[in-house]
Amino acid sequence: MGEVRVGVVGAGGMGSRHARNLVSRVPGARVVAVADADVARARALAAECGAARAYGDGRELVADPEVDAVVVASPDPTHAGYVLACLEAAKPVFCEKPLATRLDEARAVVQREVALGRRLVQVGFQRRYDPEFRALRRALLDGAVGRPVLYRAWHRNVRAAFAPDSSAAVLVNAAIHDLDEVRWLSGQEVDVVHSVVGCRVDSSLAEGVYDLQLIQLGLRDGALALVELNLSAAYGYEVGIEVSGDRGTVTAGLPGGVVTRAEGRCTRGVPPDWLERFDAAYAAEVAAWVDHVRRGQPWPSAWDGYASLAVAEACAESLATGRPVRVALEAAPPLYGKEDR
């Protein structure tokens, strides 16, 4: 395959970011169509990207014979439907996280892809393409800290990027990044959610919607994981993880960059949001996707989207019941073999 002609479904923040990266930072890709429920917004992004067509319905874009592959960056509840439409059309698709908002929808995507016998779905877990997190993964694979026994992750936003209507929505939209991160770095599935506790930091949220959650997990190899998710940390955007092994620790995501020393203080800057922090990763993941479109091995896969959502649903149950919850996850189909990335 030569040039990959891409259609983008969703002209909001992430759809626009992916479209602009494809146009300016990914050789061999061309944005040819944009769809959004707000047709004027679709037309504006299409014009900016030099795309010939704008649609008000993403399914019309998927059916367009001039579109080779599709980026889905529409609202979360629409993801699974668009991905399934792409699979029915046998078109490669990059889907922003989450793959779906319900586990049965994500399972349907996996089942349909397995029936096709080809991997066509890549899920937007961009941390897997971040240089710092990749370096940490390599250190773990090289045995730098021995056998990992504890993964301690933190994920802090200035404010929530969306208006969650439930604590479960916080898990599915935001914590899903951290759950995938633990799965990827450890090479293990989560066996049990030991506990999830939370509280409301932002008083504008409804009662019972917890924007601060602490998640304790047990992995299948016996290691533990602790995730701190705070959507209302106020000071900036910060994501990181410390992995403790039986011979040391390795950490990614500590504040870096320019150091300012003045007036008796030494300070480092903190990014204001995820777009700045993961700018390079967002470009790298869509560049990798375009390459995967040509050779047919997208990563992270639909299975990664499904398995992470299974953990998120177990977390929601643990938070609601106050009890540990086993993650009911079947073995991955052979189509999704282990990959060392």
N, C-alpha and C positions, 0 to 999 in steps of 0.2 A: 504494500500500500504506500502511495506517495503522500501527498498532502491530506491531512485529516480535517474534514469539514465538520465543525462542531456547532450544535445548537444548545443554547443555554435556557433552561427553564427556571425562572425566578430572577428578577432584575433588581433585587434589594441589595443589602450590604455584601453578603457573601457571593451572590450571583455576579454582581458587578466586579468584585475583586477577582473572581476566577476568569471572567470574560476578559478583563484588562490584562491579566497575566498571560492568558493564551495569546492575545494579540501582540503584546510587547516583549514577552520573555520566553516564549516557547516556539522555537523554529519548527516548521512543518505542520503547524496548526492554523486554521482560519475559522473565525466565528462567522457563520453564515446566516444564523437566525437566532432570535431571542423571543421568549414567550413570558408573559406576566399577566395576571388578572387585571392589572392596571395597564391597559394597552399603550397609553401615552408614555408610561415609564419604559415599557418594552421598546417602543419606537426610539426613545431617546438613547437607550443603551445600544440598540442596533445601529443607530447612526454614528455613535461614537466609535463603535468597533468596525464600521464599514460593512455591516451585515445587510443583506438585501431584503430580509423579511422579518416582520414582527407579527406575533400572534397573541391573542388573548386567551388561548387554550393550549396548554402544554402538550396535549395529546395530538393536536394538529401538527405541532413541531416535530414530535416523534415520528409521525407518519410521513413527513416531508422526505421525498426521495433524494433531495440534495443534502440531507443531513446524514453524515456517516456515524456520528457518535454524539452522546447527549450528556450535558452537565445538569444535574438536578439540585437546585438550591432554593426551592420554593418552601413555604411553611412546612414544619415538621410533619403534620398529619397527612400531607399529600405525598410524601416521599415514596412510600411503598407502592402506591398506585402508579406513579410515573415509572418507577423502576420495573414493575411488572409489564407495563406497556412497552418499555424498551426491550425486555426479554422476548415478548411476543413478536416484536419486529426484528429480533436477532441483532440489536444494535448495542455496542458497548456503552456503558453508562457510568459516570462518576457521580455518586450520590453523597451530598453533604450528610454528616451525622445528624441525627440518628438514621439508620437505615429505615426504621419504622418506629411508630410510637406504641405499637402493641406487638407482643411476641408472636401471635398467630400470623400477623402480616409479615414479619421478618422470616418466619418459618416458610411461608408460602413463597417468598423470594428464593430462599435456598432450595426448596423443593423444585421450583421451576427451573432454576439454573442447573441443578443436577440432572433433571430430565432432558435438558438441552445437551448435556455432556460437554459444555464449554463454560469457562469462567468469563463472564462479561461485565461483572459488577466490581467497582472499586468504591470503598467507603472513605469519606473524608476525615480520617484520623490523622491530622497533619503532624502531630508530635512525632510520629514515626519517621518523618522526613526532616526533623529539626537536627542540625549538626551536633548540638550539645547532647541531646538525648540519644542520638545514634552513637556518639562516642562513649556514653555511659553503657549502652548495650554492648558495645564491643569490649569494654573493660570487663563486663560480667562474663561474656563468652570466653575471654582470655584467662579467666580465673583470678583476676586481680585482687579480689577480696575473699577468695575461697567460696564456700557454699553459702549462697544468699539465704538469710533466715528472716529478714524483716525489710519490708518496703514501706517507707513513710513518705507519703506524698501530700503536697499542698497545692491548692487551686484557689486563688483569690482575685476577685474582680473589684473594681471601684463600686459599681452597682450592677444589678442584673441587666443583661442585654435584652431581656424580654420580660413580660409581665406574667410570671408563673401563677397559675390558678390552683396549684396543689404542690405538696412536697414531692410527690411522685414525678411531676413535670420537671422539677429541679434536677432530679436524678437522671431522667431520660434525656434532657436537653444538655445539661452541663456536666454532671458527674460521669456520664458515659465516656468522656474523654479519659478520665482518671482510671476508670475500670478497664478500658482497653489498654491503657499504658501499663498497668500492673500485669495484665495478661501477656502483653508483648515482651516486656522486660524480663519477666520470669519464665516465659515459655510454658506456663502452666495455666490450666483453667481454675477458676475459683470453685472450691468445694462447698464452702459454707459462708454465709453472712452471719457473723457472730452477733453483731449488734449495729444499729443505726440510731443515733440520737440527734436531735436538732433543736434549734430555737429560732425565733424571728428577730432579725436585726433591724431590717427596714420596716418601720412602723406603718408604712403605706400599704404593705402587703396584707392580705386577708389573714384573720386569725387561723392558725394551724398551717400556714404556708411557711416552711422553714427554709430561709436562705442561708443558714449556717447548719451544716450537717457533718457529723463525725461518723465514719464508716469503718468497721473492723471486719476484716476478711480472713478466712483460712484457705490456703491454696492446697492443691492436691498433693504436693510434695511435702506438706507439713509446715511450710513457711507461713508467716503472718504478714498482713498488710493493714496499714492505717491510712485513711484518706481524710484530709481536712478540706472541705469545700465551703468557701465563704463568698457568696455573691455580692456582699455589701461591705467589703473591707475598707473602702473609702480612699485609701492612700495611693492606690495604683493597681496594676495588673501583674500578678506574680504566680508562676507555676514552677514547681520543682519537685524533686524526689531525692531522698537519701536511701541508699540500699546498704544494709548492714549484712556482712558476711561473717563467717567464723574466723576470718583473718584480717578484717578491716572494713572500712566503709568507702563508698563512692557517692558523690552528690552531683546533681545537675540542677540548674535553675537558680543558683544564687545570684544576687545583684551583681552586675558587672558594668563594663563600659567606663565612661569618664568619671574620675575621682576628683571631687572639689574639696580643697582644704581652705577654710576661711573662718574667721571669727570664732576660733576655738573649736571648730567642728570639721569632721571629715565625712563627706557624703558621697553617695552614688545615686544615680538616677534610677527610677523604676518606670517601665513602660506604662502608658496610660490605658492600653487595651491590647487585646489579642492580635489585632491586625498589625500593629507595630512589632510586637514581640515575635510573632511567627511569620513575618513578611517573607523571609527566605524559604520557610517550610511550605507556605502556600504555593509559591512559584514552583518549588521542587516537586510537590505532589502532583500538580497538573501536568508538568513536563514528563514525569514518570508515567502518568496515566496515558498520555499521548503515545509514549513508547510502548506501553502495554497494549494499547489498541492495535498496534502493528503486530505484536508477537503473542498476544492472547494470554497473558498471565497477570491480571490486575491484582494489586496488593495495597492496602489491606482488603481482604475479600468480603463477600457477602456473609461468610461464616463468622468473620470477626465482628461484623455488625450484629449478627444474630446472637452470638455468644455474649457479647457485652450487654446487649439488651436483656438477656436472660438474668444476668447478674443485677442489672438495674431494677428489674421487677422483683427480684428476691430482696433487694435492699428496701424497696418500697413496702413490701410485706413485713419485713422486720421492723421498720420504723412504725408501721401502723399497729403491730401486735405486741411489740416489745419483746419478741422471742427470736432466737436464732432460726435461720431458714436455710435449708439445704438447697443448693442450686441444681435443679433438675435439668441436666444437659446431657443429651445423648452424644455418642462418639461422632466426630466430624466425618462426613462422607469422604471417600477416597479422592474425590475431585479437589478437596482442600487439603493437600499434603502440607506437612510442616515446611516452613521456609525460614532460612537463616538470613535475616535482613538486619 
